[in-house]
Amino acid sequence: MLQKLVMFILLVLAASIAWADTGATLLADPEQGLAPLTVSFTIDSADTPAAYSWDFDTDGTVDSTEAQLTHTYSTAGTYLATVEVTFTNGTVTLHQNIIVESLAVTISAEPLSGKAPLTVQFTADTSSEVPLNYAWDFNNDSTVDSIAQNPRHTFDNPGDYAVVFTADDGHGRNVTKALNIEVASDQPSINITSYFPRTLAQGEQDITFLIRNQGREALQDVKAKVIGPGLQHISSTAIEELGSGDEDSITVRIKILQEGTLRGTVKIAGTNYPVEFTVAQTVKYNPDELQQLLNQLKAKLQEQEAIYADKKAKGFGVTEVYDSFKSIKEQLRSAEEKILTGKLAEAKVSLDLVGTALEETKVNLQLAKKQEQTLMMWLKDNALAITAIVAAIGTLSGIMIKLTHHAKKVGENVKQKIMVKRTITSSTHPAPGTQVIKEVVETSDAPPEEKKEEEGKKDAKG
């Protein structure tokens, strides 16, 4: 029984809500227009609502509880107006989109920069079908300088001007826009004599400008700025003071964003100068292809080293090629390291140098001639053997000298002994003869050992 009662109540509520949804409509007039847009809201319903709750911009805040009302949208945009309507038999929420437009006006100027006096043509384009009122303020001093749609104005003095444009339809709807006009001096005090480099690569680059102060007064804190399509200014050095007639340089760092011919402007001391750069196309290298080229060059090097060893063994004059091989091996090692670290452009340069060097060594090996064996070349090639032989001869000579000296000593001793014996034999008087033998023995040059031996014999005889 309870379940049937609950089902009945739910059916009644659903029916009442469905009746309320289909029986009430939110009307807005107008639903679209230019800002500020005032919209009238009404509820079209067969039954009289008991209460209203309006939210005109869906911000969750109740803006009004009146039955019929108007609301003004001052800013362009799309809004969802919402009203919660309470009837005696239920509540329903109604929605309505409101589109608020702005005045569609586009302004332009030609030229945007130049030397004083500079005459500029201004243009205002609009798609609005209603008549508009125009107002131009050429120097941003809050004073209207022209009310024409497309005026022409001359800027007599150098400087940067912020031009302000306003258009309205006479009913409170308006639009405001602005643009900048740069007016340079007719007689610039700065003259750019040169700038370099003019051929660049993508990425950050330093450009040096040589400038001269051709004015009558010294300039303080002189800097430069490079602008243009594909050119991004990063920084500039500064000249603290540039006297009249003085020359100096300024270095500007820029980032190159694209390839091809880039034209831009450099601004120095309020003066604009055109500049042009040529940006080389970026070459992209494949690491696998570079590794393959590296392996090929290594194989060629091994081939040439084998030819070198063979020709050297056969007596060809290839000694100078050895130093080339050492340099080539170092360049190959450097190229391999650059490939591994991702410096592919540098690796390609190293490999190209190796290829050229290998071609040169190949030609040198082909042109090498067999050398004639001269005495000096033979001595150079056999220097170690000759040194060993000389050392051996020196040793033998020392030994022979010692042997000869010793033999001479022995001969002299024998000779003296023979002389002594002859003296003893020739003596006919024993007593005096004995004295003679003693004197001869004492005066002989025999070594001490022999003298002792002789004295021992004499003592034995005595």
C-alpha positions, 0 to 999 in steps of 0.5 A: 500500500505504501509503495503504491502511494509513493508511486502515485505522488511521484507520478503527480509531481512528474506530471506537474513538472512536465506541465510547467515545462511545456506551459511556460516560455522565457522571451527576450527582446532583442536576443542579439545586438551591439554592446551596450545591449538592453534586453526586455525579459517576460514569461509567456505562460497560461498560468500565473507564476507565483515567484521569479528568480533571475540570473542574467549572467549565470554567476549563481547570484540572483539579480532580480525577483520581478515578473517583467524587467529589463537588463543591460549588457555593457560588455560584448560576449555570449550570456545565458539568462536564467529564470526559476519560475514557481507555479502553484503546481511546481517550479520550472527553470527557463533559459535564453541565450543573449549575444552581445556584439561589439562594433567591428572596426579595423584601423591601419596606418601607412607608413608606420615609421619614417623620418620627420616630417612623416605624413601618415594615412590612417584608415578605419574599416567597419562592417557595421550597417549603422552610422558611426562617429569617429575620433582620432587622437594622434599624440595620445593627449586626450584631445580629438585631432580628427573626426574623419573616418580616414584622415591624413596626419603629418608628424613634424617632430621625431618620437614614438606616437601612440595614436588612439582611435574611437568609434561609437554609434551615438547610442552608447555603443563604442569601440577603442583601438590604438597603434604606434607610429615611429618618427625618426630624426631627419638628420640622424646623429648616428651613422652605421659605417658597417655591420658583420657578419651578414651570413648567419646560421639559425640560433643565437648570433652576435652582430657587430655594428660600427657606428660614428657620431656625426652630430654636434653633441655627445651621446650617452648610453648608446645601445642598439636593437634589431627587429624584423621578421625571423629576428628576435632581439636578445641583448645589446652592449652599451657605449657609455659616451660617444663624443662628436665625431667619435667611432665605436662598436656595439654588439647585438645578440639576436636569435635567428628563427628561420632560413633565407634572406631576412630583412629587418631594422636596427635602432640606434639612438632614435635612428632606424637603419635597414639591415639584411642577413642571409641565413644558410639552410640547416644541414641535418646529419644522420648519426647512422650514416656518419658511423658508416662513413667512419667505419669506411675511413678506418678500413681505408686507413688499415689498407694504407698502413699495410701498403706503408709497411710493405714499401718501407720493408722494400726500402721505399722512402715513406718515412714522412707518411708515418706522421700523417697516419698519427694525425689521421688516427687522432681525427678519427678518434675525435670524430667518433667522440663527436658522433657519440655526443650528438655533435654531428655537424662537427663530426662531419667536418672531421670525417671530411678532413680525414677523407682528404688526408687519406687521399693525400697519403695514398698519393704519397705512397704511390709516388714513393721511390726506392732509396739508394743505399748510401754510406750515411744511410747504411750507418743510420740503419745499422747504428746500433750494431756499429755501436755494439761492435765499437764497444766490444773492440774497446773492451778487447783493446783494454785487455791487450794493453794490459797484457802487453804491459805485463809481458813487458814487465816480465821480460824486463825482470828476466833480463835483469836476472840474466844480467845478474847471473852473468855478473856472478859467473864472470867474477873470479874473486869470491869475496868481492863477487859476493858484494857485487851480486848483492849490489846488483840485486838491490838495484834491480827493478824487480817487483817487491815479491821477487826481491823478497824471494831473492833475499830469502834465497840469499839468507838460505845460502848464508 
